[in-house]
Amino acid sequence: MTTPVPTRFTDDELALIDELVDSGIAENRSAVIRRGVHYLAESVRRARVGASIAASYREQPQTPEDDDLAMASALAMTEAEPW
């Protein structure tokens, strides 16, 4: 079930939406708008996750010991490959 949400768009915005419909991105204006909402929500979610990761690195920076461990793991994984 869907609920109508009255929204106003400028002529330029409608032209952009129609361009997306015409190029096959979605079958109609409503589908373009719904897709845009999902895309925006996913972008916001990813930005929040990224900010959280960056904050954790600022709070607890990587140490030279972490670098050494990461390099040792990478070498071990590479050497374990059957190539």
PDB file of N, CA, C and O in Angstrom:
ATOM      1  N   MET A   1       0.839  -1.184   0.000  1.00  0.00           N
ATOM      2  CA  MET A   1       0.000   0.000   0.000  1.00  0.00           C
ATOM      3  C   MET A   1       0.884   1.247   0.000  1.00  0.00           C
ATOM      4  O   MET A   1       1.899   1.294   0.694  1.00  0.00           O
ATOM      5  N   THR A   2       0.508   2.216  -0.752  1.00  0.00           N
ATOM      6  CA  THR A   2       1.235   3.477  -0.795  1.00  0.00           C
ATOM      7  C   THR A   2       0.325   4.601  -0.326  1.00  0.00           C
ATOM      8  O   THR A   2      -0.900   4.492  -0.387  1.00  0.00           O
ATOM      9  N   THR A   3       0.935   5.677   0.142  1.00  0.00           N
ATOM     10  CA  THR A   3       0.202   6.848   0.601  1.00  0.00           C
ATOM     11  C   THR A   3       0.620   8.036  -0.236  1.00  0.00           C
ATOM     12  O   THR A   3       1.812   8.327  -0.341  1.00  0.00           O
ATOM     13  N   PRO A   4      -0.331   8.728  -0.833  1.00  0.00           N
ATOM     14  CA  PRO A   4       0.018   9.905  -1.618  1.00  0.00           C
ATOM     15  C   PRO A   4       0.613  10.993  -0.714  1.00  0.00           C
ATOM     16  O   PRO A   4       0.134  11.224   0.397  1.00  0.00           O
ATOM     17  N   VAL A   5       1.652  11.648  -1.204  1.00  0.00           N
ATOM     18  CA  VAL A   5       2.283  12.755  -0.482  1.00  0.00           C
ATOM     19  C   VAL A   5       2.336  13.937  -1.442  1.00  0.00           C
ATOM     20  O   VAL A   5       3.150  13.958  -2.365  1.00  0.00           O
ATOM     21  N   PRO A   6       1.468  14.916  -1.222  1.00  0.00           N
ATOM     22  CA  PRO A   6       1.477  16.079  -2.119  1.00  0.00           C
ATOM     23  C   PRO A   6       2.819  16.807  -2.030  1.00  0.00           C
ATOM     24  O   PRO A   6       3.276  17.150  -0.940  1.00  0.00           O
ATOM     25  N   THR A   7       3.433  17.034  -3.167  1.00  0.00           N
ATOM     26  CA  THR A   7       4.739  17.681  -3.232  1.00  0.00           C
ATOM     27  C   THR A   7       4.766  18.621  -4.422  1.00  0.00           C
ATOM     28  O   THR A   7       4.171  18.343  -5.464  1.00  0.00           O
ATOM     29  N   ARG A   8       5.449  19.712  -4.259  1.00  0.00           N
ATOM     30  CA  ARG A   8       5.580  20.671  -5.363  1.00  0.00           C
ATOM     31  C   ARG A   8       7.005  20.615  -5.893  1.00  0.00           C
ATOM     32  O   ARG A   8       7.969  20.549  -5.130  1.00  0.00           O
ATOM     33  N   PHE A   9       7.117  20.642  -7.216  1.00  0.00           N
ATOM     34  CA  PHE A   9       8.411  20.648  -7.878  1.00  0.00           C
ATOM     35  C   PHE A   9       8.468  21.826  -8.833  1.00  0.00           C
ATOM     36  O   PHE A   9       7.455  22.232  -9.402  1.00  0.00           O
ATOM     37  N   THR A  10       9.660  22.366  -9.000  1.00  0.00           N
ATOM     38  CA  THR A  10       9.835  23.419  -9.993  1.00  0.00           C
ATOM     39  C   THR A  10       9.805  22.777 -11.381  1.00  0.00           C
ATOM     40  O   THR A  10       9.874  21.556 -11.518  1.00  0.00           O
ATOM     41  N   ASP A  11       9.703  23.611 -12.386  1.00  0.00           N
ATOM     42  CA  ASP A  11       9.729  23.098 -13.758  1.00  0.00           C
ATOM     43  C   ASP A  11      11.052  22.394 -14.044  1.00  0.00           C
ATOM     44  O   ASP A  11      11.078  21.363 -14.716  1.00  0.00           O
ATOM     45  N   ASP A  12      12.145  22.947 -13.535  1.00  0.00           N
ATOM     46  CA  ASP A  12      13.457  22.331 -13.751  1.00  0.00           C
ATOM     47  C   ASP A  12      13.543  20.965 -13.082  1.00  0.00           C
ATOM     48  O   ASP A  12      14.087  20.020 -13.654  1.00  0.00           O
ATOM     49  N   GLU A  13      13.004  20.863 -11.866  1.00  0.00           N
ATOM     50  CA  GLU A  13      13.018  19.581 -11.164  1.00  0.00           C
ATOM     51  C   GLU A  13      12.177  18.539 -11.899  1.00  0.00           C
ATOM     52  O   GLU A  13      12.578  17.382 -12.025  1.00  0.00           O
ATOM     53  N   LEU A  14      11.011  18.958 -12.380  1.00  0.00           N
ATOM     54  CA  LEU A  14      10.173  18.036 -13.144  1.00  0.00           C
ATOM     55  C   LEU A  14      10.857  17.601 -14.434  1.00  0.00           C
ATOM     56  O   LEU A  14      10.730  16.452 -14.858  1.00  0.00           O
ATOM     57  N   ALA A  15      11.578  18.523 -15.051  1.00  0.00           N
ATOM     58  CA  ALA A  15      12.303  18.177 -16.277  1.00  0.00           C
ATOM     59  C   ALA A  15      13.359  17.117 -15.970  1.00  0.00           C
ATOM     60  O   ALA A  15      13.547  16.188 -16.755  1.00  0.00           O
ATOM     61  N   LEU A  16      14.053  17.250 -14.828  1.00  0.00           N
ATOM     62  CA  LEU A  16      15.043  16.245 -14.432  1.00  0.00           C
ATOM     63  C   LEU A  16      14.385  14.890 -14.190  1.00  0.00           C
ATOM     64  O   LEU A  16      14.892  13.856 -14.625  1.00  0.00           O
ATOM     65  N   ILE A  17      13.256  14.907 -13.495  1.00  0.00           N
ATOM     66  CA  ILE A  17      12.534  13.661 -13.221  1.00  0.00           C
ATOM     67  C   ILE A  17      12.096  13.020 -14.532  1.00  0.00           C
ATOM     68  O   ILE A  17      12.262  11.815 -14.725  1.00  0.00           O
ATOM     69  N   ASP A  18      11.539  13.820 -15.428  1.00  0.00           N
ATOM     70  CA  ASP A  18      11.082  13.290 -16.721  1.00  0.00           C
ATOM     71  C   ASP A  18      12.242  12.749 -17.544  1.00  0.00           C
ATOM     72  O   ASP A  18      12.097  11.760 -18.262  1.00  0.00           O
ATOM     73  N   GLU A  19      13.398  13.405 -17.435  1.00  0.00           N
ATOM     74  CA  GLU A  19      14.599  12.919 -18.127  1.00  0.00           C
ATOM     75  C   GLU A  19      14.958  11.511 -17.641  1.00  0.00           C
ATOM     76  O   GLU A  19      15.303  10.637 -18.436  1.00  0.00           O
ATOM     77  N   LEU A  20      14.872  11.309 -16.337  1.00  0.00           N
ATOM     78  CA  LEU A  20      15.174   9.993 -15.769  1.00  0.00           C
ATOM     79  C   LEU A  20      14.163   8.945 -16.227  1.00  0.00           C
ATOM     80  O   LEU A  20      14.528   7.804 -16.511  1.00  0.00           O
ATOM     81  N   VAL A  21      12.904   9.333 -16.297  1.00  0.00           N
ATOM     82  CA  VAL A  21      11.877   8.405 -16.797  1.00  0.00           C
ATOM     83  C   VAL A  21      12.160   8.078 -18.262  1.00  0.00           C
ATOM     84  O   VAL A  21      12.142   6.914 -18.662  1.00  0.00           O
ATOM     85  N   ASP A  22      12.418   9.105 -19.050  1.00  0.00           N
ATOM     86  CA  ASP A  22      12.673   8.914 -20.481  1.00  0.00           C
ATOM     87  C   ASP A  22      13.906   8.048 -20.749  1.00  0.00           C
ATOM     88  O   ASP A  22      13.965   7.340 -21.755  1.00  0.00           O
ATOM     89  N   SER A  23      14.894   8.107 -19.842  1.00  0.00           N
ATOM     90  CA  SER A  23      16.102   7.316 -20.046  1.00  0.00           C
ATOM     91  C   SER A  23      15.968   5.898 -19.480  1.00  0.00           C
ATOM     92  O   SER A  23      16.912   5.110 -19.539  1.00  0.00           O
ATOM     93  N   GLY A  24      14.796   5.580 -18.933  1.00  0.00           N
ATOM     94  CA  GLY A  24      14.549   4.220 -18.474  1.00  0.00           C
ATOM     95  C   GLY A  24      14.973   3.923 -17.047  1.00  0.00           C
ATOM     96  O   GLY A  24      14.984   2.763 -16.638  1.00  0.00           O
ATOM     97  N   ILE A  25      15.323   4.953 -16.280  1.00  0.00           N
ATOM     98  CA  ILE A  25      15.721   4.753 -14.889  1.00  0.00           C
ATOM     99  C   ILE A  25      14.552   4.201 -14.076  1.00  0.00           C
ATOM    100  O   ILE A  25      14.743   3.368 -13.190  1.00  0.00           O
ATOM    101  N   ALA A  26      13.362   4.663 -14.376  1.00  0.00           N
ATOM    102  CA  ALA A  26      12.147   4.174 -13.715  1.00  0.00           C
ATOM    103  C   ALA A  26      10.991   4.351 -14.682  1.00  0.00           C
ATOM    104  O   ALA A  26      11.095   5.070 -15.676  1.00  0.00           O
ATOM    105  N   GLU A  27       9.881   3.680 -14.372  1.00  0.00           N
ATOM    106  CA  GLU A  27       8.776   3.696 -15.338  1.00  0.00           C
ATOM    107  C   GLU A  27       7.899   4.940 -15.257  1.00  0.00           C
ATOM    108  O   GLU A  27       7.151   5.222 -16.193  1.00  0.00           O
ATOM    109  N   ASN A  28       7.974   5.694 -14.155  1.00  0.00           N
ATOM    110  CA  ASN A  28       7.164   6.909 -14.036  1.00  0.00           C
ATOM    111  C   ASN A  28       7.780   7.847 -13.002  1.00  0.00           C
ATOM    112  O   ASN A  28       8.769   7.512 -12.351  1.00  0.00           O
ATOM    113  N   ARG A  29       7.180   9.022 -12.862  1.00  0.00           N
ATOM    114  CA  ARG A  29       7.713  10.020 -11.936  1.00  0.00           C
ATOM    115  C   ARG A  29       7.747   9.505 -10.498  1.00  0.00           C
ATOM    116  O   ARG A  29       8.736   9.688  -9.787  1.00  0.00           O
ATOM    117  N   SER A  30       6.671   8.866 -10.081  1.00  0.00           N
ATOM    118  CA  SER A  30       6.604   8.363  -8.706  1.00  0.00           C
ATOM    119  C   SER A  30       7.732   7.382  -8.423  1.00  0.00           C
ATOM    120  O   SER A  30       8.340   7.414  -7.353  1.00  0.00           O
ATOM    121  N   ALA A  31       8.002   6.520  -9.377  1.00  0.00           N
ATOM    122  CA  ALA A  31       9.072   5.530  -9.194  1.00  0.00           C
ATOM    123  C   ALA A  31      10.433   6.209  -9.102  1.00  0.00           C
ATOM    124  O   ALA A  31      11.293   5.775  -8.336  1.00  0.00           O
ATOM    125  N   VAL A  32      10.633   7.274  -9.880  1.00  0.00           N
ATOM    126  CA  VAL A  32      11.893   8.020  -9.805  1.00  0.00           C
ATOM    127  C   VAL A  32      12.045   8.637  -8.421  1.00  0.00           C
ATOM    128  O   VAL A  32      13.120   8.573  -7.823  1.00  0.00           O
ATOM    129  N   ILE A  33      10.990   9.224  -7.920  1.00  0.00           N
ATOM    130  CA  ILE A  33      11.043   9.882  -6.610  1.00  0.00           C
ATOM    131  C   ILE A  33      11.274   8.849  -5.506  1.00  0.00           C
ATOM    132  O   ILE A  33      12.094   9.072  -4.616  1.00  0.00           O
ATOM    133  N   ARG A  34      10.562   7.723  -5.554  1.00  0.00           N
ATOM    134  CA  ARG A  34      10.773   6.665  -4.554  1.00  0.00           C
ATOM    135  C   ARG A  34      12.211   6.172  -4.596  1.00  0.00           C
ATOM    136  O   ARG A  34      12.845   5.983  -3.558  1.00  0.00           O
ATOM    137  N   ARG A  35      12.716   5.966  -5.802  1.00  0.00           N
ATOM    138  CA  ARG A  35      14.097   5.497  -5.946  1.00  0.00           C
ATOM    139  C   ARG A  35      15.078   6.526  -5.376  1.00  0.00           C
ATOM    140  O   ARG A  35      16.062   6.168  -4.729  1.00  0.00           O
ATOM    141  N   GLY A  36      14.796   7.795  -5.625  1.00  0.00           N
ATOM    142  CA  GLY A  36      15.638   8.858  -5.089  1.00  0.00           C
ATOM    143  C   GLY A  36      15.638   8.885  -3.567  1.00  0.00           C
ATOM    144  O   GLY A  36      16.675   9.132  -2.952  1.00  0.00           O
ATOM    145  N   VAL A  37      14.491   8.635  -2.957  1.00  0.00           N
ATOM    146  CA  VAL A  37      14.409   8.602  -1.497  1.00  0.00           C
ATOM    147  C   VAL A  37      15.251   7.446  -0.959  1.00  0.00           C
ATOM    148  O   VAL A  37      15.984   7.616   0.015  1.00  0.00           O
ATOM    149  N   HIS A  38      15.153   6.285  -1.579  1.00  0.00           N
ATOM    150  CA  HIS A  38      15.952   5.135  -1.140  1.00  0.00           C
ATOM    151  C   HIS A  38      17.444   5.407  -1.318  1.00  0.00           C
ATOM    152  O   HIS A  38      18.250   5.059  -0.455  1.00  0.00           O
ATOM    153  N   TYR A  39      17.806   6.025  -2.430  1.00  0.00           N
ATOM    154  CA  TYR A  39      19.210   6.353  -2.688  1.00  0.00           C
ATOM    155  C   TYR A  39      19.732   7.334  -1.646  1.00  0.00           C
ATOM    156  O   TYR A  39      20.836   7.166  -1.128  1.00  0.00           O
ATOM    157  N   LEU A  40      18.939   8.357  -1.338  1.00  0.00           N
ATOM    158  CA  LEU A  40      19.341   9.339  -0.336  1.00  0.00           C
ATOM    159  C   LEU A  40      19.496   8.683   1.033  1.00  0.00           C
ATOM    160  O   LEU A  40      20.472   8.942   1.736  1.00  0.00           O
ATOM    161  N   ALA A  41      18.544   7.838   1.414  1.00  0.00           N
ATOM    162  CA  ALA A  41      18.620   7.162   2.716  1.00  0.00           C
ATOM    163  C   ALA A  41      19.874   6.297   2.800  1.00  0.00           C
ATOM    164  O   ALA A  41      20.539   6.278   3.836  1.00  0.00           O
ATOM    165  N   GLU A  42      20.205   5.587   1.735  1.00  0.00           N
ATOM    166  CA  GLU A  42      21.408   4.743   1.716  1.00  0.00           C
ATOM    167  C   GLU A  42      22.670   5.599   1.777  1.00  0.00           C
ATOM    168  O   GLU A  42      23.634   5.232   2.448  1.00  0.00           O
ATOM    169  N   SER A  43      22.671   6.723   1.091  1.00  0.00           N
ATOM    170  CA  SER A  43      23.825   7.633   1.127  1.00  0.00           C
ATOM    171  C   SER A  43      24.037   8.181   2.528  1.00  0.00           C
ATOM    172  O   SER A  43      25.172   8.266   2.996  1.00  0.00           O
ATOM    173  N   VAL A  44      22.959   8.553   3.198  1.00  0.00           N
ATOM    174  CA  VAL A  44      23.058   9.070   4.566  1.00  0.00           C
ATOM    175  C   VAL A  44      23.566   7.974   5.494  1.00  0.00           C
ATOM    176  O   VAL A  44      24.421   8.231   6.342  1.00  0.00           O
ATOM    177  N   ARG A  45      23.050   6.751   5.344  1.00  0.00           N
ATOM    178  CA  ARG A  45      23.485   5.637   6.175  1.00  0.00           C
ATOM    179  C   ARG A  45      24.981   5.389   6.004  1.00  0.00           C
ATOM    180  O   ARG A  45      25.709   5.221   6.982  1.00  0.00           O
ATOM    181  N   ARG A  46      25.434   5.367   4.743  1.00  0.00           N
ATOM    182  CA  ARG A  46      26.850   5.125   4.468  1.00  0.00           C
ATOM    183  C   ARG A  46      27.718   6.247   5.030  1.00  0.00           C
ATOM    184  O   ARG A  46      28.798   5.986   5.559  1.00  0.00           O
ATOM    185  N   ALA A  47      27.259   7.486   4.921  1.00  0.00           N
ATOM    186  CA  ALA A  47      28.019   8.619   5.454  1.00  0.00           C
ATOM    187  C   ALA A  47      28.139   8.506   6.968  1.00  0.00           C
ATOM    188  O   ALA A  47      29.193   8.801   7.530  1.00  0.00           O
ATOM    189  N   ARG A  48      27.076   8.085   7.625  1.00  0.00           N
ATOM    190  CA  ARG A  48      27.119   7.926   9.086  1.00  0.00           C
ATOM    191  C   ARG A  48      28.078   6.812   9.489  1.00  0.00           C
ATOM    192  O   ARG A  48      28.829   6.953  10.455  1.00  0.00           O
ATOM    193  N   VAL A  49      28.054   5.716   8.755  1.00  0.00           N
ATOM    194  CA  VAL A  49      28.979   4.616   9.049  1.00  0.00           C
ATOM    195  C   VAL A  49      30.418   5.095   8.844  1.00  0.00           C
ATOM    196  O   VAL A  49      31.284   4.834   9.678  1.00  0.00           O
ATOM    197  N   GLY A  50      30.669   5.782   7.757  1.00  0.00           N
ATOM    198  CA  GLY A  50      32.008   6.307   7.483  1.00  0.00           C
ATOM    199  C   GLY A  50      32.475   7.269   8.562  1.00  0.00           C
ATOM    200  O   GLY A  50      33.628   7.217   8.990  1.00  0.00           O
ATOM    201  N   ALA A  51      31.581   8.148   9.002  1.00  0.00           N
ATOM    202  CA  ALA A  51      31.933   9.094  10.061  1.00  0.00           C
ATOM    203  C   ALA A  51      32.232   8.353  11.358  1.00  0.00           C
ATOM    204  O   ALA A  51      33.139   8.731  12.100  1.00  0.00           O
ATOM    205  N   SER A  52      31.483   7.317  11.624  1.00  0.00           N
ATOM    206  CA  SER A  52      31.715   6.519  12.833  1.00  0.00           C
ATOM    207  C   SER A  52      33.075   5.820  12.778  1.00  0.00           C
ATOM    208  O   SER A  52      33.804   5.790  13.770  1.00  0.00           O
ATOM    209  N   ILE A  53      33.407   5.268  11.629  1.00  0.00           N
ATOM    210  CA  ILE A  53      34.712   4.607  11.464  1.00  0.00           C
ATOM    211  C   ILE A  53      35.840   5.622  11.626  1.00  0.00           C
ATOM    212  O   ILE A  53      36.825   5.358  12.316  1.00  0.00           O
ATOM    213  N   ALA A  54      35.694   6.783  10.990  1.00  0.00           N
ATOM    214  CA  ALA A  54      36.722   7.820  11.087  1.00  0.00           C
ATOM    215  C   ALA A  54      36.885   8.292  12.535  1.00  0.00           C
ATOM    216  O   ALA A  54      38.004   8.509  13.000  1.00  0.00           O
ATOM    217  N   ALA A  55      35.771   8.447  13.238  1.00  0.00           N
ATOM    218  CA  ALA A  55      35.833   8.883  14.640  1.00  0.00           C
ATOM    219  C   ALA A  55      36.552   7.846  15.491  1.00  0.00           C
ATOM    220  O   ALA A  55      37.318   8.199  16.388  1.00  0.00           O
ATOM    221  N   SER A  56      36.308   6.560  15.215  1.00  0.00           N
ATOM    222  CA  SER A  56      36.959   5.520  16.014  1.00  0.00           C
ATOM    223  C   SER A  56      38.470   5.517  15.768  1.00  0.00           C
ATOM    224  O   SER A  56      39.245   5.262  16.690  1.00  0.00           O
ATOM    225  N   TYR A  57      38.893   5.797  14.529  1.00  0.00           N
ATOM    226  CA  TYR A  57      40.333   5.879  14.253  1.00  0.00           C
ATOM    227  C   TYR A  57      40.949   7.105  14.923  1.00  0.00           C
ATOM    228  O   TYR A  57      42.099   7.068  15.359  1.00  0.00           O
ATOM    229  N   ARG A  58      40.170   8.204  15.003  1.00  0.00           N
ATOM    230  CA  ARG A  58      40.694   9.387  15.702  1.00  0.00           C
ATOM    231  C   ARG A  58      40.820   9.115  17.195  1.00  0.00           C
ATOM    232  O   ARG A  58      41.773   9.563  17.832  1.00  0.00           O
ATOM    233  N   GLU A  59      39.858   8.383  17.756  1.00  0.00           N
ATOM    234  CA  GLU A  59      39.880   8.071  19.188  1.00  0.00           C
ATOM    235  C   GLU A  59      40.974   7.055  19.523  1.00  0.00           C
ATOM    236  O   GLU A  59      41.607   7.131  20.575  1.00  0.00           O
ATOM    237  N   GLN A  60      41.180   6.117  18.624  1.00  0.00           N
ATOM    238  CA  GLN A  60      42.189   5.086  18.868  1.00  0.00           C
ATOM    239  C   GLN A  60      42.982   4.882  17.570  1.00  0.00           C
ATOM    240  O   GLN A  60      42.699   3.966  16.798  1.00  0.00           O
ATOM    241  N   PRO A  61      43.980   5.749  17.342  1.00  0.00           N
ATOM    242  CA  PRO A  61      44.748   5.682  16.090  1.00  0.00           C
ATOM    243  C   PRO A  61      45.491   4.356  15.924  1.00  0.00           C
ATOM    244  O   PRO A  61      45.843   3.680  16.891  1.00  0.00           O
ATOM    245  N   GLN A  62      45.708   4.023  14.674  1.00  0.00           N
ATOM    246  CA  GLN A  62      46.467   2.814  14.354  1.00  0.00           C
ATOM    247  C   GLN A  62      47.918   3.007  14.788  1.00  0.00           C
ATOM    248  O   GLN A  62      48.488   4.086  14.629  1.00  0.00           O
ATOM    249  N   THR A  63      48.503   1.950  15.335  1.00  0.00           N
ATOM    250  CA  THR A  63      49.882   2.024  15.827  1.00  0.00           C
ATOM    251  C   THR A  63      50.821   1.322  14.852  1.00  0.00           C
ATOM    252  O   THR A  63      50.370   0.572  13.987  1.00  0.00           O
ATOM    253  N   PRO A  64      52.121   1.560  14.986  1.00  0.00           N
ATOM    254  CA  PRO A  64      53.089   0.828  14.155  1.00  0.00           C
ATOM    255  C   PRO A  64      52.963  -0.694  14.346  1.00  0.00           C
ATOM    256  O   PRO A  64      53.194  -1.460  13.411  1.00  0.00           O
ATOM    257  N   GLU A  65      52.598  -1.120  15.556  1.00  0.00           N
ATOM    258  CA  GLU A  65      52.407  -2.558  15.789  1.00  0.00           C
ATOM    259  C   GLU A  65      51.234  -3.094  14.970  1.00  0.00           C
ATOM    260  O   GLU A  65      51.281  -4.214  14.463  1.00  0.00           O
ATOM    261  N   ASP A  66      50.178  -2.278  14.846  1.00  0.00           N
ATOM    262  CA  ASP A  66      49.043  -2.669  14.014  1.00  0.00           C
ATOM    263  C   ASP A  66      49.480  -2.818  12.559  1.00  0.00           C
ATOM    264  O   ASP A  66      49.062  -3.746  11.868  1.00  0.00           O
ATOM    265  N   ASP A  67      50.325  -1.893  12.102  1.00  0.00           N
ATOM    266  CA  ASP A  67      50.835  -1.961  10.728  1.00  0.00           C
ATOM    267  C   ASP A  67      51.633  -3.245  10.509  1.00  0.00           C
ATOM    268  O   ASP A  67      51.474  -3.920   9.492  1.00  0.00           O
ATOM    269  N   ASP A  68      52.485  -3.572  11.468  1.00  0.00           N
ATOM    270  CA  ASP A  68      53.291  -4.792  11.356  1.00  0.00           C
ATOM    271  C   ASP A  68      52.414  -6.034  11.301  1.00  0.00           C
ATOM    272  O   ASP A  68      52.668  -6.944  10.512  1.00  0.00           O
ATOM    273  N   LEU A  69      51.381  -6.071  12.139  1.00  0.00           N
ATOM    274  CA  LEU A  69      50.475  -7.213  12.160  1.00  0.00           C
ATOM    275  C   LEU A  69      49.711  -7.321  10.836  1.00  0.00           C
ATOM    276  O   LEU A  69      49.541  -8.416  10.299  1.00  0.00           O
ATOM    277  N   ALA A  70      49.255  -6.187  10.319  1.00  0.00           N
ATOM    278  CA  ALA A  70      48.533  -6.183   9.046  1.00  0.00           C
ATOM    279  C   ALA A  70      49.435  -6.674   7.911  1.00  0.00           C
ATOM    280  O   ALA A  70      48.992  -7.445   7.060  1.00  0.00           O
ATOM    281  N   MET A  71      50.676  -6.240   7.893  1.00  0.00           N
ATOM    282  CA  MET A  71      51.613  -6.672   6.853  1.00  0.00           C
ATOM    283  C   MET A  71      51.883  -8.166   6.964  1.00  0.00           C
ATOM    284  O   MET A  71      51.919  -8.866   5.951  1.00  0.00           O
ATOM    285  N   ALA A  72      52.071  -8.659   8.179  1.00  0.00           N
ATOM    286  CA  ALA A  72      52.310 -10.091   8.375  1.00  0.00           C
ATOM    287  C   ALA A  72      51.109 -10.908   7.903  1.00  0.00           C
ATOM    288  O   ALA A  72      51.279 -11.962   7.290  1.00  0.00           O
ATOM    289  N   SER A  73      49.911 -10.433   8.183  1.00  0.00           N
ATOM    290  CA  SER A  73      48.701 -11.134   7.738  1.00  0.00           C
ATOM    291  C   SER A  73      48.603 -11.133   6.218  1.00  0.00           C
ATOM    292  O   SER A  73      48.262 -12.148   5.610  1.00  0.00           O
ATOM    293  N   ALA A  74      48.903  -9.991   5.609  1.00  0.00           N
ATOM    294  CA  ALA A  74      48.839  -9.895   4.146  1.00  0.00           C
ATOM    295  C   ALA A  74      49.848 -10.838   3.499  1.00  0.00           C
ATOM    296  O   ALA A  74      49.532 -11.513   2.520  1.00  0.00           O
ATOM    297  N   LEU A  75      51.047 -10.883   4.039  1.00  0.00           N
ATOM    298  CA  LEU A  75      52.069 -11.784   3.495  1.00  0.00           C
ATOM    299  C   LEU A  75      51.652 -13.245   3.650  1.00  0.00           C
ATOM    300  O   LEU A  75      51.812 -14.043   2.727  1.00  0.00           O
ATOM    301  N   ALA A  76      51.119 -13.589   4.819  1.00  0.00           N
ATOM    302  CA  ALA A  76      50.691 -14.974   5.051  1.00  0.00           C
ATOM    303  C   ALA A  76      49.580 -15.374   4.093  1.00  0.00           C
ATOM    304  O   ALA A  76      49.586 -16.484   3.561  1.00  0.00           O
ATOM    305  N   MET A  77      48.631 -14.479   3.872  1.00  0.00           N
ATOM    306  CA  MET A  77      47.519 -14.783   2.944  1.00  0.00           C
ATOM    307  C   MET A  77      48.031 -14.925   1.523  1.00  0.00           C
ATOM    308  O   MET A  77      47.576 -15.803   0.789  1.00  0.00           O
ATOM    309  N   THR A  78      48.969 -14.081   1.122  1.00  0.00           N
ATOM    310  CA  THR A  78      49.532 -14.142  -0.218  1.00  0.00           C
ATOM    311  C   THR A  78      50.308 -15.432  -0.419  1.00  0.00           C
ATOM    312  O   THR A  78      50.182 -16.091  -1.451  1.00  0.00           O
ATOM    313  N   GLU A  79      51.100 -15.780   0.560  1.00  0.00           N
ATOM    314  CA  GLU A  79      51.881 -17.008   0.462  1.00  0.00           C
ATOM    315  C   GLU A  79      51.007 -18.265   0.479  1.00  0.00           C
ATOM    316  O   GLU A  79      51.404 -19.307  -0.043  1.00  0.00           O
ATOM    317  N   ALA A  80      49.827 -18.164   1.076  1.00  0.00           N
ATOM    318  CA  ALA A  80      48.921 -19.318   1.134  1.00  0.00           C
ATOM    319  C   ALA A  80      48.177 -19.535  -0.192  1.00  0.00           C
ATOM    320  O   ALA A  80      47.574 -20.588  -0.399  1.00  0.00           O
ATOM    321  N   GLU A  81      48.218 -18.560  -1.067  1.00  0.00           N
ATOM    322  CA  GLU A  81      47.534 -18.696  -2.354  1.00  0.00           C
ATOM    323  C   GLU A  81      48.239 -19.764  -3.200  1.00  0.00           C
ATOM    324  O   GLU A  81      49.464 -19.875  -3.155  1.00  0.00           O
ATOM    325  N   PRO A  82      47.471 -20.552  -3.973  1.00  0.00           N
ATOM    326  CA  PRO A  82      48.063 -21.641  -4.748  1.00  0.00           C
ATOM    327  C   PRO A  82      48.702 -21.201  -6.067  1.00  0.00           C
ATOM    328  O   PRO A  82      48.992 -22.066  -6.894  1.00  0.00           O
ATOM    329  N   TRP A  83      48.924 -19.984  -6.299  1.00  0.00           N
ATOM    330  CA  TRP A  83      49.487 -19.520  -7.567  1.00  0.00           C
ATOM    331  C   TRP A  83      50.946 -19.665  -7.543  1.00  0.00           C
ATOM    332  O   TRP A  83      51.616 -19.329  -8.520  1.00  0.00           O
TER     333      TRP A  83
END
